[in-house]
């Protein structure tokens, strides 16, 4: 009792009841049960306790992962419950529409016994934390535990009397969107919270899968999602993505992709895409349209994936984090011909399983950009692919497919071709664009047509002219180094009066060079003679070696 008195003296009695309740986190969230059964998404309202003068701060209250707010507004001394209700109704229009719709206000009729119960529990907690003698006294510890338990029960009862739904005349008033709501039981409260979630998240998809339809995944669920996305990348044209048996990823596929008709049969193959407008059983079209609106706005510069995720998390969609990478993978697969992905500003040629793994771990490193595809764009893409491919063109023709072939061509250019000035202006411009490209769509649709002097118009003639001019430039680049070697060969044969056939010329020059090599004292000339006499190298390597010595390189 002495320790209790000392603890009571330590209390800060200037704190309001609202502050004590909020700091102690004594009020519990309320789950939208009907909404959960309807959509498969667990949503809840998180409680906040404020004093009446703090009503203007409701807009700033954190959700902390919740889907709405349950704001308990405590009246000041002498203020009637009806006056608090009127103040809430007057303050409501000043809130943002979303915050207004996702907030339920609760006004208690009385707070009798609540401060005493709070202070009693706080005092016993102080005794437990500031009585080192308890360590060696088991009886005292048990006594303290009993006192703490009793204090918690009394506080729970006081909270229930003040805030719990009730049909009595002295019950709390529950206000949503400016109107008092019938709330005489816990069932009424659950229905009210479900009504709120239905209204705030009308565009939420229906996903009846507890593994991924949540904000934070377990390690097993994360592994299943990773396996599913790997299947989406490698087996997208197969029935059920080629999943055999019933591993965890199969249930995710069935509930997220199959049930939503995001993976459908198209002829003799399967493909990703949006469900038909008249056949959207799981209500995913609103999310699909939101992603389309987002990428269409991202034409001037890449937009962060995190910004897309943030939009889909917010009302009216409320998509959970576990689903976001799956929806994004479907969307990117369907729009692969007009979307470019970047990782830390670098173009991703192909989104494979490894790229999606990194995206799931660090989405802030990725961005996407939309490049609308007209018929001229598609024709030009096909021309690029056919220009450098000897095989039948794979369908669909995409930006990554065209860029991959052009980049492979540029990577194979010899050092001489990368540096020489002995090229036409068009070939130099094409070379510069290929070697400095950062944004593939800009390279394909702007830079290369400009380099060859043919602007891209919405007609087949401009596409044909661009491809023809680019073919000439690429051929010039491809032949630049062989032409140099041919000139070296001609100059060499002329200088030493050798026949124009290189193998025959080597057969004649080798014994002549070997005969004088040991008598030459000049080191550079001796190196040339020894190289001319070398018959161990292939013709091209021998020619390059001789030219390097002559050029002193």
Phi, psi and omega in degrees: 000324178297316179296324179296318179297319179295318178296321179297325180291340182278349186291145175267096186280002175279345179290141177282162177300322179300316180296317180298317180294317182293318180293326181278347180052050183274341181268142186261151174296162179240127184270142175272088189291312181297320178298322178298313181292330182282317188251343184084002182254124177281116178235152181207161175255132180264140184276144170225139179245125181227160170274157183306318179297342181270009182304322179296346182271003182301325180300331184268355182295134182284144175280329179054043178088353180279174182254357179186180184238143171245098189259113177271115183258113183267129182289150173287165180303130176084358181265129182282157178300321181295327178291323177294318178300317180296322179295321179295316180296327178285327183278341185305312182298341179282346178281158174296151182305320181292312181296323178298317183286333185261019182236128171253126177264141179235126180242111180287152178280325179209163179233033186297130176078356186288316179295318179299317181295319179296314182292324177297314180295318178298321180295315180294327175294322178296318179300317181297326184273344187235025178234086182296339181295341180297335185302324182255013183233095182294324180296316180295323178297318179294320178298317180295319178299321179294318179296318178298315179299317179296320179295322179294320179296316180297322178293317178301319179294319179295318178297317180296318179298324185277323192240338187294146176304139183205155178263003181285166180289340183256028182277170177288156174258129182252123187238128176225127182055041174083356184242135173298140183245141176295123183209077183258359181207169177296329176296318177298319180296317179298321178293321179298317180294322178293319177300318179299313182294323175299321183282323183280330183238059182289341183259016181290139177286157176265116181224103182269069180210112183284346181293314187244343181277064181203167183283317182240126183266148170289166180297323179292318179292322178296321178294320179295318178295320178298317179296322180296314182294325175298320176294322180297328180282316190265339187227034187293338182266011181253154176299127182051032179058022179071016181286126180257136179079206183227061172289169181304325181294340179293318180295324177294316179302312185295320186274329184264318186259311184287309182298329180274356181062031174278346176233111188228159175283133175232094186072234182264011179222165179252150182208160176271152178171174180286152174290158178296153183299329181265010180215066182241073188296331184253014169058049179261349181300321176302320178293320179298316180294325178296320177293321177297314179299322181294313184286329178297325178286346182260056179261331182279329182203154178301141179252137182296140175298326179298327178292321176296314178302317181298320179295319182286335177287329187280163172302147008267014186263306177062039180286136181281152184302327182296335182268338189304311181296330180290312178299320180295319180297319177297315183295316180293324179295317182290323184255028185297338181280349182226009177240138175245136179252143180231141174242114184052041177085355181258131181299132177265112184298321181210130178277100179258184181301321181296321179293319178293325176299315179292324179296320180292328180281323185217073182297338180293346180274352187246150175215162180226151179223141182261134176233102183300140185250104172277176177298323179297320178298314181295319178298319181293320176301314179300321178295319178300313184295315181292332183300323186244009182242133177267355182254171177298140184286129178287149177250145355279155176281126185234164175303312179302322180296315180293316182294320181303316182290320179293320179293324177295320177297314182295322181294334182272001180289132178296163180302319179302314182295327179291337189244338188295148174261000183274058179223162175291163180298321179295315180296322178296317182294317178297316178301314181298319180293318180294321185278344182242014185293136175240326180242104184307313180300322177297320177300314187286319190259344183240302190293307184295315175301321178294320183298324182266003174076025179231107179292147180277118176245172181276053176212159183291332183296316181294321178298314180297320181292321179297313182294320180296315180292322179292324178300318179295319180293317180294322178295321177296318178295318182294327184265356185300312183287313174304324178294321176299314180297323178296320178293320178298316181298316181296317180295321181295312180296323179291318183295321182261010179053056180251159176295153185291345179280120189297314179301319178293319179299319179295323180296331181274322186281332185299308181294326179296317180291322181293326183292330184255350186302318185287346181265357183271129180262333179291126187295318181294317179293324179295320179297321178295315181298317180296321180290322177297329181276350184286118179251015182270341183270153173293161185305312183293316180296322179294318181295316178297322181292316179297316180297322180296321179292317180297322180276002180059046178236000000 
